[in-house]
Every structure is written in C-alpha cells, then in structure tokens.
C-alpha cells in the first residue's frame, strides 16, 4: 500500500511538471511580442509633421520631444518630457491625432 501511494505521488508530480513545461513554451515572451509590435525607426524631431508638432504644443503645453520614432504606417512614437519634468511615451498618427497603444 505504501509503495502504491509513493508511485501515485511520483506520477502526479511528473504529469504536473510536463503540463507546466508545455504551457510555458506556448506562451510568447514579452520580448517577442514587443519586437513584433515595435517596428519604429528613429527619426529627427525636426522631421515630424507639422500636425504632430501642433498637437504636442496644443495638448502638452511646455512639453519637449526628446526622441521621435516612425513606422511604415505613418505613426509616430514620441518620447516627451513634460513641463513637470516627467517623461512620457506617446503615439500619434501623421494627422496629429493621438493613438492609444497597449
């Protein structure tokens, strides 16, 4: 009876560890997700469309764009330092409309 209980415990532990390993491999890592979504290339702040510059001036008074990135869709990733000295990452399209990214 004692051997039967030990054997059952070993089987249970083995099945649990095999199941845990397979579920970990199926889930993409955060780095893989970020690399597939983050296809922005750095551009000069001076090369931003006027609509984007106007949106920053209007909505974020006193903010300074420290870095700007663009993708093939005409979307921009902006690293902005606000008047409060806080750093924010914002996204906008080439029309100066803000985009919510996750």
C-alpha positions in Angstrom: 0.0 0.0 0.0 2.8 2.4 0.9 4.5 1.7 -2.5 1.3 2.4 -4.3 0.9 5.8 -2.6 4.6 6.7 -3.5 4.0 5.6 -7.1 0.9 7.7 -7.4 2.7 10.7 -6.0 5.6 10.3 -8.5 3.1 10.0 -11.4 1.2 13.1 -10.2 4.4 15.2 -9.9 5.6 14.0 -13.3 2.4 14.8 -15.1 2.2 18.2 -13.4 5.7 19.2 -14.5 5.2 18.0 -18.1 2.0 20.1 -18.3 3.7 23.2 -16.8 6.6 22.9 -19.3 4.3 22.7 -22.4 2.2 25.7 -21.3 5.3 27.8 -20.8 6.6 27.1 -24.2 3.3 28.0 -25.9 3.2 31.5 -24.4 5.4 34.1 -26.3 7.7 36.1 -24.1 7.3 39.9 -23.7 10.4 40.5 -25.7 9.0 38.6 -28.7 5.7 40.5 -28.5 7.5 43.8 -28.2 9.8 43.1 -31.1 6.9 42.2 -33.4 4.9 45.3 -32.4 7.7 47.8 -32.1 8.8 48.4 -35.7 9.5 52.0 -35.2 12.7 53.6 -36.5 14.2 56.7 -35.0 13.7 60.0 -36.9 14.8 63.5 -36.2 12.4 65.6 -34.1 12.6 68.3 -36.8 11.3 65.9 -39.4 7.9 65.4 -37.5 4.9 66.6 -39.5 3.6 70.0 -38.5 0.3 68.4 -37.4 2.1 66.3 -34.8 4.1 69.3 -33.6 0.9 71.4 -33.3 -0.9 68.6 -31.3 2.0 68.5 -28.9 2.0 72.3 -28.5 -1.8 72.3 -28.0 -2.3 69.3 -25.7 1.0 69.3 -23.8 1.9 72.9 -23.2 5.6 73.3 -22.4 6.5 69.7 -23.4 9.7 68.9 -25.3 10.0 65.9 -27.6 13.3 64.3 -26.8 13.1 61.4 -29.2 10.8 60.5 -32.1 10.3 57.3 -34.0 8.2 56.5 -37.1 6.8 53.3 -38.6 5.7 52.4 -42.1 2.1 53.2 -41.4 2.8 56.9 -40.8 2.5 56.5 -37.0 4.9 58.2 -34.6 6.2 57.1 -31.2 7.2 60.2 -29.2 9.3 60.3 -26.0 8.2 63.6 -24.4 9.4 65.5 -21.4 6.5 67.4 -19.9 6.7 70.8 -18.1 6.6 68.8 -14.8 9.9 67.1 -15.9 8.1 63.7 -16.4 9.0 61.5 -19.3 6.1 60.0 -21.3 5.8 57.9 -24.4 3.0 58.9 -26.7 1.8 57.7 -30.1 0.3 59.9 -32.8 -0.6 59.5 -36.5 0.7 61.8 -39.2 -2.5 63.9 -38.8 -1.6 64.8 -35.2 -4.3 62.5 -33.7 -3.3 60.6 -30.6 -3.3 56.8 -30.7 -3.7 54.5 -27.7 -1.2 51.7 -27.7 -1.0 48.9 -25.2 
